Amino acid sequence: MTAALIDGKAFAESLRGRVGELAAGFQAKAGRKAGLAVVLVGEDPASQVYVRNKGKQTVACGMASFEHKLPAETAEADLLALVERLNADPAVDGILVQLPLPPHVDEQKVIATINPDKDVDGFHVVNAGRLAVGQAGFVPCTPLGCVMLLRDRLGDLAGLEAVVIGRSNIVGKPMAQLLLAQSCTVTIAHSRTRDLPGVVRRADIVVAAAGRAEMVKADWIKPGATVIDVGINRVPAAEAGKTKLVGDVDFAGVSEVAGAITPVPGGVGPMTIAVLLRNTLVAAHRNAGLELAADAI
């Protein structure tokens, strides 16, 4: 058996299309564009590429993009003051401070300063609490994108057994909460889990977000399971001096056992920015006091 590929790139393109249509409707009703402010501190190359892509896709969806690029030596107080100005700016619906930040800046303090209703990354403790108790809030983009892919592939997830490998605040924990909300039976596994392969082998749904290249092997997977690979790891390629991207799953081996699997690249990755744009549009409607149907996006 060869697993069906879950095409995150195609799903993300479709999601951006829906966001673009609804963004035009929002502009007609509100008299302004939905706005996303992205703050980048320093010169981290990966962050620069990511921020540039966010800006392009924001504009392509018909929303306003506000980019704030600050030098690496920017004082924490100055960054916090910028965030407070963005909180107060009615043109800004979503605020994203690109991580990681320079060592002298307290990331948690910066995230805590963002207005939770503009926290489209879903990292604020208020939004984490809203997710935990089932209230409407913003959910981190990557796990929300994973759930969208799972529902598109499997339909109703109720009653399925899910194992999430990884317990980060950005992916693992919110992923588990989202799957619980879909009425899955959820286990969070991690590096200290006893008999990790045995635990994973029970699962109808496996979400790998451990940050270890090709850790999940074929004999960890129940035949026919759906595997979502969140990992992005750069490893040496066969050609000397070259590297390639791989996930947390041994794709070649697991593809022979699983029923469906996300590739790396082209699986979960494209969903992250698409969901960010979706969250920004939801924030814009809430901030403007406009209705947006729960199933619209």
MOPE-V165907 format. One line per field, one symbol per residue. psi: psi as a letter, one per 30 degrees, with the letter a starting at -180 (. if undefined). burial: b if it has 9 or more other C-alpha atoms within 8 Angstrom, else e. A space follows every 50 residues. Layout:
psi->???
burial->???
//
This chain:
psi->kkkkkjjeeeeeeeeeeeeeeeeeeeeeefglkkkkkkkkjagkeeeeee eeeeeeeeefgglkkjkjjklfgkkeeeeeeeeeeeefjffjekkjjkll llffkjeeeeeffkkffgiffgfkfeeeeeeegglkakkkeeeeeeeeee eeefbkfkfkkkkkjkhlfedeeeeeeeeefggljkkjlaffkkheeeee ffkekkjjhfgkkhejlegfkkkflkkjjfkjkklklekkflllklafkj eeeeffelelkkljlgceeffeeeeeeeeeeeeeeeefgkkjkege.
burial->eebeebbbbebbbebbbbbbbbbbebbeeeeebbbbbbbbbbeeeebbee beebbebbbebbbbbbbeebeeebebeebbeebbebbeeeebbbbbebee bbeeebbeebbbbbebbbbbbbbbeebbebbeeeeebbbbbbbbbbbebb beeeeebeebbbbbbbbeebbbbbbbbbbbebbbbbebbbeeeeebbebb bbbbbbbbbbebbbebbbebbbebbbbbbbbbbebbbeeeeeeebbbbbb bebbbbbbbbbbbbbbbbbbbbbbbbbbbbbbbbbbbeeeeeeeeee
//
